[in-house]
Amino acid sequence: MNITKEQVDELNAVVRVKVGPEDYKERVEKTLKDYQKRVNMPGFRPGKVPAGMVKKMYGKSILADELNKLLADSIYKYINEQKLEVLGNPLPKDEQMNLDLDNSTEFEFAYDMALAPQFSLDLGPQMRYSEYRIRVDEKMIENYANDISRRYGQIAQAESAEEGDLLYGDYVELDASGSIVPGGIYKSSTLFIDKPARASQQPLIGMKAGDKAVLSTRDIADSPADLAQKLGITPEQAETLDINVQFTIKGIRRMQPAEINQELFDKVFGPGAVNSVEEFRARIASDLSGMFVRDTERRLHADIVNDLLSRTNLSLPDEFLKRWLLTANKEPLTMEQVEAEYPAYARQLRWQLIENKLIKDNNIQVTQQDMEEHVKELLRQNFRKYNPDREPEEAELANTARSILKKEDEAKKILDNMYYDRLMTLYRSKFTIEPKEISYEEFMALGQQ
């Protein structure tokens, strides 16, 4: 066998493979013998069909299969031996589609191959980024405190309806003149008044049990499924239903916020952890700051990604990759779909190449043991949260961690997160990262830029 590589340009090459009988004959004969043992043919006992007949019937297809296997093995071995950095998989050229398997014993195959772009990364303190610190103001603390108070509150009956109330009552179908339809829709269900209330809900404000309101089906539910459940009809009927219904209020339920006192502090944070309104608000400020840390770090990461992509400006073998996407996708794709999705794919591929180089150049590794220890620590933290009085057994942690890592999706997610964290540590050691305080509204506006 002879394999050669012809460089087309910096990112594209053609690999040619010449194959002779000495390369495939033994493989083909072995497969023919296996077929001979298994093939069933009238007039012959199993395993006793003459080899010549088996070869005549299956020889060509066996030769084609074995050549394909031989080529796949040989090309990937060649790629590894030559230490080629390829993108996608080599694709056969059109010129080899018509092979003369009947009369030829020597064959030449040609494959298009895409090569990864070569580049360098010069990381240093000259690369400057802002790490945002979201300012926690009194309004945010007040809103969060009120939210806690509502979550730990109790449902109580109210006399008249207000924004945020849940009404319980009867829906009855009306005709075009506003009269009740005999035998029409009749269902006891609920209606939530938004806060702030929509224009269509304004007539409900101030109503009491026994009062009636006329509402459009378009205004009493957010989806056909919700409407079907409210009125006791099918989702298909709800898709096109556009009528008025009469809603008779039978009851009004309101969430009564919990009082902000020691009882609430103990429920939320544990007995004795917070002992005054001042400590309660300080704890909320601390918790809010902690909640924003991951968001601001993701923003820092996004800024670094965008900057490194811009600095490297990697070229890709676009035409090859589009052709490869057409063949590699599990679900059939059209060229129009590939063209539409390619920019996002190319951007992700460029970042993957940059990330892989950073990992390689800086010898960043995540071992199986690292992953097990990471999962054990997560489990340990979770255990302490719900069982503060005792430590978990080490053997139990180890067994649970191994069980989690046996799940391919979970293992990949954990591996990706660990590489993300280690790369962030690298960025912080290499770049100049300056803290910058901004409001929550200013931070949210950054996502739209």
Stockholm file with secondary structure:
# STOCKHOLM 1.0

chainA/1-449         MNITKEQVDELNAVVRVKVGPEDYKERVEKTLKDYQKRVNMPGFRPGKVPAGMVKKMYGKSILADELNKLLADSIYKYINEQKLEVLGNPLPKDEQMNLDLDNSTEFEFAYDMALAPQFSLDLGPQMRYSEYRIRVDEKMIENYANDISRRYGQIAQAESAEEGDLLYGDYVELDASGSIVPGGIYKSSTLFIDKPARASQQPLIGMKAGDKAVLSTRDIADSPADLAQKLGITPEQAETLDINVQFTIKGIRRMQPAEINQELFDKVFGPGAVNSVEEFRARIASDLSGMFVRDTERRLHADIVNDLLSRTNLSLPDEFLKRWLLTANKEPLTMEQVEAEYPAYARQLRWQLIENKLIKDNNIQVTQQDMEEHVKELLRQNFRKYNPDREPEEAELANTARSILKKEDEAKKILDNMYYDRLMTLYRSKFTIEPKEISYEEFMALGQQ
#=GR chainA/1-449 SS CEEEEEECSSSEEEEEEEECHHHHHHHHHHHHHHHHHHCCCTTSCTTCSCHHHHHHHHHHHHHHHHHHHHHHHHHHHHHHHTTCCEEEEEEECGGGSSCCTTTCSCEEEEEEEEECCCCCCCCCTTSEEEEEEECCCHHHHHHHHHHHHHHTCEEEECSBCCTTCEEEEEEEEBCTTSCBCTTCCEEEEEEECCSSCCGGGGGGTTCBTTCEEEEETTTSCSSHHHHHHHHTCCHHHHHHCCCEEEEEEEEEEEEECCCSSHHHHHHHHCTTTCCSHHHHHHHHHHHHHHHHHHHHHHHHHHHHHHHHHHHHCCCCCHHHHHHHHHHHCSSCCCHHHHHHHHHHHHHHHHHHHHHHHHHHHTTCCCCHHHHHHHHHHHHHHHHHHHCTTSCCCHHHHHHHHHHHHTSHHHHHHHHHHHHHHHHHHHHHHHSEEEEEEECHHHHHHHTTC
#=GC SS_cons         CEEEEEECSSSEEEEEEEECHHHHHHHHHHHHHHHHHHCCCTTSCTTCSCHHHHHHHHHHHHHHHHHHHHHHHHHHHHHHHTTCCEEEEEEECGGGSSCCTTTCSCEEEEEEEEECCCCCCCCCTTSEEEEEEECCCHHHHHHHHHHHHHHTCEEEECSBCCTTCEEEEEEEEBCTTSCBCTTCCEEEEEEECCSSCCGGGGGGTTCBTTCEEEEETTTSCSSHHHHHHHHTCCHHHHHHCCCEEEEEEEEEEEEECCCSSHHHHHHHHCTTTCCSHHHHHHHHHHHHHHHHHHHHHHHHHHHHHHHHHHHHCCCCCHHHHHHHHHHHCSSCCCHHHHHHHHHHHHHHHHHHHHHHHHHHHTTCCCCHHHHHHHHHHHHHHHHHHHCTTSCCCHHHHHHHHHHHHTSHHHHHHHHHHHHHHHHHHHHHHHSEEEEEEECHHHHHHHTTC
//
